[in-house]
Amino acid sequence: MKTHNSFEERFEFNGNAKTLSLVAIVIGVIAIALGFIFGGEHVQRTYSNLLLMSYYFVCVCLAGVFFSAYQYVAQAGWSASFIRIPQAFAKVLPIASLILIVVVTFGLFNTHEIVEHGKKEVVPYLYAHWATHGLTIQGSENFDPIVFGKKAFLNVPFFYGMLVVLLGAYSYFGWAMAKNSESEDTEGGMSNYDKNFKLACTFLVIFGFTFPIFAFGVIMSLEAHWFSTMFGWYNLAAMHVSGLAIIALVMIYLQKKGNMGWLHIDHLHSMGKLIFGFSIFWTYVWFAQFFLTWYANMPEESVYFYIRWEPEYKFWFWLNIVMNFLAPLLLLMSRDAKRVTNRMMWTCILLIAGHWLDYYIMIMPGTVKEHRGFGVEEIGTFLGFAGLFTYLMLNALSKFNSLVPKKHPFLEESLHHHI
């Protein structure tokens, strides 16, 4: 861009980013295929990693909708000049949602035989704790009174209805807000901004009440005997921090590529404050959930953490808190730290890996049971989904007629954002 106010700039998706994202997708497909070909425990690990990454994929895209929504509701001006980035995340959400539903479907209806308590059982690869045949049938040898008490929620029709309705609603709000923002560029005026303000208010109310239900169903029900009323907010914090970290990374990438020249270090500083603050919030919920469960010492509650304190998971359990709390605390506490681009970049990368580990600790002990290190399934699936997200998100970003919402009513405030 030649001048500060040249707002016809479009993002061109080409070069190394496109090539590397496609290579990562191919690696991911090969790793997933190998997991199924190897058979045995590799199939279970593959399903578990597919659930982990498809859930992570949805959460990152959903974070884009969430970020956009609370910026509109707060009538915030500082973020207007880069709002296209979270809007690109929102545009990818329908595809991410479809992938999650497909993964859940195959994991729920494909079964395998295991030996549990000395007897053979046929169980699905995912959600065996509540979807195994006979758990809610009185008189069955598999009857489970705890799962029976939760059968109104833990049943296949409700589970699918919850997934489809919630993901459909979230995707609609993200798509509608992005569409109105694009229309604003050509139509001008306040009508599209007002529409987005109303959509954002509605979305945040729906999202606030339903995201915990979404997290309960997709992740917490993997271990159906256990429950935590804080689990939904814990997942919300993880979703938000990882989404913020990726938004900040995209900002840094675009600037290094020569795009978005109107952004300056104060925008990155403000993103750093959000990342720092919500990392502390994530820690608060993590500690509250862990401490209250440990202190109560009730077997039906503490078994969740007991499994994660087995030797194969204990190191990763504590590394989780180091990566997602101690690292951002030490790296981003000072004002100057948030204004160093490379420090922000590496902190964001660390948090993305940290919250992958966070989801790993949530999912694997309830599905794979025994940790056998990070192999082809973990590394390959992560790379595949990272490549897919990068490809789809940058492709969506390239479809915008302009990288800046030219007629956003608070654009000038964002261009002169100084702290």
Buried (B, 14 or more C-beta within 10 A) or exposed (E): BEEEEEBEBEBEBEEEBBEBBBEBBEBBBBBBEBBEEBEEBBBBBBBBBBBBBBBBBBBBBBBBBBBBBBBBBEEBBBBBBBBBBBBBBBBBBBBBBBBBBEBBEBBBEEBBEBEEEEEEBEBBBBBBBBBBEEBBEEEEEBEBEBBBEBBEBBBEEEBBEBBEEBBEBBBBBBBBBBBBBBBBBEEEEEEBBEBBBEBBEEBBEBBEEBBBEBBBBBBBBBBBBBBBEBBBBBBBBBBBBBBBBBBBBBBBBBBEEEBBBBBBBBBBBBBBBBBBBBBBBBBBBBEBBBEEBEEEEEEEBBBBBEBBEEEBBEEBBEBBBEBBBEBBEEBBEEEEBBBBBEBBBEBBEBBBBBBBBBBBBBBBBBBBBEBEEEBBBBBBBBBBBBBBBBBBBBBBBBEBEBBBBBBBBBBEBBBEBEE
